[in-house]
Amino acid sequence: VRNILNYLSTQTLESLLSPSDAKLIYEELLFSSSSSDNDNGEQQSTLFNDDTYQQYVKYWDKFGRKLREESRTPADLLGSDITNRILSFIKGEGGGGGGGSYDAQTVKAFLESDAINSLFTQLLYDAIFEFTTKFDILGNAISNLPLLGPVRNQVLKESKRNMDRTLGPLLRQFLSGYTRVAIRQAIDFVVSKENASAFGNANAKLVGYLLEKRSVSEWIPEDKVLIRWRQDVWDYVISLERGSDQQKIINQSIDWIYDLVGDKCFDDAGVDVDAIFDASPTLEKNVALFW
């Protein structure tokens, strides 16, 4: 076993499996026309058929049940050291990057979206009306009177409707323009280096809560969502066998992998088979049994 693994560790990926053979293997498995039929006479894949789907559903559901029973938090699973390192990175401590620094173009694309503009416009519009009613001291006093109060409240509702119908469009148009100016100022505030520390601490507080206060089971969505995800994943896998787009994507992925590590071997990563087996005779024994 040592001799075989020592030999393999000196061979490059390209020498063990050429890119052309890698592409041919996946084409034969995924895109070959030599597929079988199921009990209903429907054509099935060599890899992805009724049997594999049943096993896929079985283990997906089993994994989901285990996650629902998990009462530990992600921080418990990661350990305190890794959790603290993550939070320190987010805060930007130790010069390790992270912090509250945001990409200006990303922030701009998000805050200048129509959805955010509409949200801020509506908030300002509602705030103006709330301000005019909350700080109407005399009117609020009248609202508490037995007879005049209900009348005044009804008049207030009608005035709100009239405002929405008459001044509403004009005011919303003005607020929309003002909101865009305010958003540009907000972008400068968010991406400024002076505020990076404050945003870093805020981000770390949020991530810390998610990692330390919420158990793994609380992260799991309801069953109908998991079932939809399960089917979406299966449908995607099945789609790999259909159409030229998927073949093109897989070809590009194989080319990318071989460009990256095709001329590399395990020895290049400092892997010493003899040293590993010398350090763990139990590993060598089990590898020999497996072999």
C-alpha positions in Angstrom: 0.0 0.0 0.0 2.8 2.4 0.8 4.5 1.8 -2.5 1.3 2.4 -4.4 0.4 5.5 -2.5 3.9 6.9 -2.8 3.8 6.4 -6.5 0.4 8.0 -6.8 1.5 11.0 -4.7 4.2 11.8 -7.3 1.8 11.7 -10.3 0.1 14.9 -11.5 -3.6 15.0 -11.9 -3.2 15.2 -15.7 -1.1 12.0 -15.7 -3.6 10.1 -13.7 -6.7 11.3 -15.6 -6.4 13.5 -18.6 -8.9 16.4 -19.2 -10.3 14.7 -22.3 -10.9 11.4 -20.4 -12.6 13.3 -17.5 -14.9 15.0 -20.0 -15.6 11.7 -21.8 -16.5 10.0 -18.5 -19.0 12.6 -17.5 -20.5 12.6 -21.0 -20.9 8.9 -20.9 -22.5 9.0 -17.5 -24.7 12.1 -17.9 -25.4 12.5 -21.6 -25.3 9.0 -22.9 -28.4 7.8 -24.8 -28.0 4.3 -23.3 -30.4 4.8 -20.4 -32.9 2.4 -19.0 -36.7 2.6 -18.6 -38.6 2.5 -15.3 -41.7 0.6 -14.5 -43.9 3.2 -16.2 -41.9 3.0 -19.5 -40.2 6.4 -18.9 -36.6 6.8 -19.9 -34.3 7.0 -16.9 -30.7 8.2 -16.3 -27.9 5.8 -15.6 -27.1 7.7 -12.4 -30.3 9.5 -11.5 -33.2 7.1 -11.5 -36.1 6.1 -9.3 -33.9 4.1 -7.0 -31.4 6.9 -6.4 -34.2 9.3 -5.9 -35.7 7.2 -3.1 -32.3 7.0 -1.4 -31.8 10.7 -1.9 -35.2 11.5 -0.3 -34.4 9.1 2.6 -31.1 10.6 3.5 -32.3 14.2 2.9 -35.1 13.7 5.4 -32.9 11.9 7.8 -30.4 14.8 7.7 -33.2 17.3 8.2 -34.5 15.4 11.3 -31.0 15.4 12.8 -30.7 19.1 12.4 -34.1 19.7 14.0 -32.9 17.8 17.0 -29.7 19.8 17.3 -30.0 22.0 20.4 -26.4 23.3 20.2 -25.6 26.7 18.6 -23.3 27.2 15.7 -20.8 28.6 18.2 -20.9 25.4 20.2 -20.1 23.4 17.0 -17.3 25.8 15.9 -15.7 26.2 19.3 -15.0 29.4 21.2 -11.6 29.9 19.5 -12.9 29.9 15.9 -16.0 31.9 16.9 -13.9 34.6 18.5 -11.7 34.6 15.4 -14.7 35.1 13.2 -16.0 38.0 15.3 -12.6 39.6 15.5 -12.3 39.4 11.7 -15.7 41.0 11.3 -14.7 43.8 13.7 -11.5 44.3 11.8 -9.3 43.7 14.7 -5.6 42.7 14.3 -5.4 44.1 10.7 -7.0 41.0 9.3 -9.4 42.8 7.1 -13.2 42.6 7.6 -14.5 45.4 9.8 -17.2 47.7 8.7 -15.7 48.5 5.3 -18.2 48.1 2.5 -17.7 48.2 -1.3 -19.1 51.6 -2.4 -20.6 50.3 -5.6 -22.4 47.5 -3.8 -23.8 49.9 -1.2 -24.9 52.3 -4.0 -26.6 49.5 -6.0 -28.5 48.4 -2.9 -29.5 51.8 -1.5 -30.4 53.3 -4.8 -32.7 50.5 -5.8 -36.4 51.4 -6.4 -37.5 49.2 -3.5 -35.3 51.1 -1.0 -36.4 54.5 -2.4 -40.0 53.6 -2.2 -39.6 52.4 1.4 -37.9 55.6 2.5 -40.4 57.7 0.7 -43.3 56.0 2.4 -41.6 56.3 5.8 -41.1 60.0 5.4 -44.6 60.5 4.1 -46.1 58.7 7.1 -43.8 60.5 9.5 -45.0 63.9 8.2 -48.6 63.1 8.9 -47.8 61.5 12.3 -45.9 64.6 13.3 -48.7 67.0 12.4 -51.2 64.9 14.5 -49.0 64.0 17.5 -47.9 67.6 18.1 -51.3 69.1 17.7 -51.7 69.7 21.4 -55.1 71.5 21.3 -56.5 68.9 18.8 -55.3 66.0 21.0 -57.0 67.6 24.0 -60.2 67.9 22.0 -60.0 64.2 21.0 -60.5 63.3 24.7 -63.7 65.2 25.0 -66.9 63.1 25.0 -68.7 64.8 22.2 -66.1 66.7 20.2 -63.5 63.9 20.4 -65.2 61.4 18.0 -66.1 64.3 15.6 -62.5 65.5 15.6 -61.1 62.0 15.0 -63.5 61.5 12.0 -62.5 64.8 10.6 -58.8 63.8 11.0 -59.5 60.5 9.1 -61.2 62.4 6.3 -58.3 65.0 6.1 -55.9 62.1 5.8 -57.9 60.7 2.9 -58.0 64.1 1.2 -54.3 64.6 1.7 -53.6 61.2 0.1 -55.8 62.1 -2.8 -54.8 65.7 -3.4 -51.4 66.4 -2.0 -50.3 62.8 -1.8 -48.9 62.4 -5.4 -47.1 65.8 -5.3 -45.7 65.2 -1.8 -44.6 61.7 -2.7 -42.8 63.0 -5.8 -41.0 65.6 -3.7 -40.0 63.1 -1.1 -38.8 60.6 -3.7 -36.4 63.2 -5.0 -35.3 64.2 -1.5 -34.9 60.5 -0.6 -32.4 60.1 -3.5 -30.3 63.0 -2.1 -30.5 61.5 1.4 -29.5 58.1 0.1 -26.4 59.6 -1.5 -25.5 61.1 1.8 -26.1 57.8 3.5 -23.8 56.0 1.1 -21.0 58.4 1.9 -21.7 57.8 5.6 -21.7 54.0 5.3 -18.5 53.7 3.2 -16.5 56.3 5.1 -13.4 54.9 6.9 -14.2 57.0 9.9 -17.4 54.9 10.5 -15.8 51.5 9.7 -15.1 50.7 13.3 -18.7 51.4 14.4 -20.2 49.3 11.6 -17.7 46.5 12.3 -18.8 46.4 15.9 -22.5 46.4 14.8 -21.9 43.6 12.3 -20.0 41.5 14.9 -22.9 42.0 17.4 -25.4 40.7 14.8 -23.2 37.7 13.8 -22.5 37.0 17.5 -26.2 36.8 18.2 -26.8 34.5 15.3 -23.9 32.2 16.2 -24.2 32.2 20.0 -27.9 32.7 20.8 -29.7 30.7 18.2 -29.5 26.9 18.1 -29.0 25.0 14.9 -32.6 23.8 14.9 -33.8 27.4 14.9 -32.0 28.0 11.6 -33.9 25.2 9.9 -37.0 26.3 7.9 -40.4 24.6 8.1 -40.9 21.2 6.4 -42.6 22.5 3.3 -39.6 24.7 2.6 -37.2 21.8 3.0 -39.3 19.7 0.7 -39.2 22.4 -2.0 -35.5 22.8 -1.6 -35.1 19.0 -1.8 -37.0 18.9 -5.1 -35.2 22.0 -6.5 -31.8 20.3 -5.8 -32.9 17.1 -7.5 -34.4 19.0 -10.5 -31.1 20.8 -10.9 -29.1 17.6 -10.8 -31.4 16.0 -13.4 -31.1 19.1 -15.6 -27.4 18.4 -15.9 -28.3 15.7 -18.3 -30.3 17.9 -20.6 -29.2 20.5 -23.1 -25.9 21.9 -24.3 -25.8 24.7 -21.7 -25.1 22.2 -18.9 -22.5 20.5 -20.9 -20.8 23.8 -21.6 -20.8 24.7 -17.9 -19.3 21.3 -16.9 -16.6 21.5 -19.6 -15.6 25.0 -18.4 -15.5 23.7 -14.8 -13.2 20.8 -15.8 -10.9 23.1 -17.8 -10.8 25.5 -14.8 -9.8 22.7 -12.4 -7.1 21.4 -14.7 -5.7 24.9 -15.3 -5.5 25.3 -11.5 -4.1 21.9 -10.3 -3.7 19.8 -13.4 0.1 19.9 -13.3 0.2 19.4 -9.5 0.6 16.3 -7.4 0.2 15.5 -3.7 4.0 15.8 -3.2 3.7 19.5 -4.2 1.5 20.0 -1.1 4.1 18.5 1.2 2.2 15.2 1.7 4.6 12.5 2.8 2.9 9.1 2.8 5.6 7.4 4.8 5.6 10.1 7.5 1.7 9.9 7.7 1.7 6.1 8.1 4.6 6.2 10.5 2.6 8.6 12.7 -0.5 6.5 12.5 -0.1 2.7 12.2 -3.9 2.4 12.7 -4.5 4.4 9.6 -2.1 2.2 7.6 -3.8 -0.9 8.8 -7.2 0.3 7.9 -6.1 1.6 4.5 -4.5 -1.9 3.8 -7.9 -3.5 4.7 -9.8 -1.2 2.5 -7.3 -1.7 -0.4 
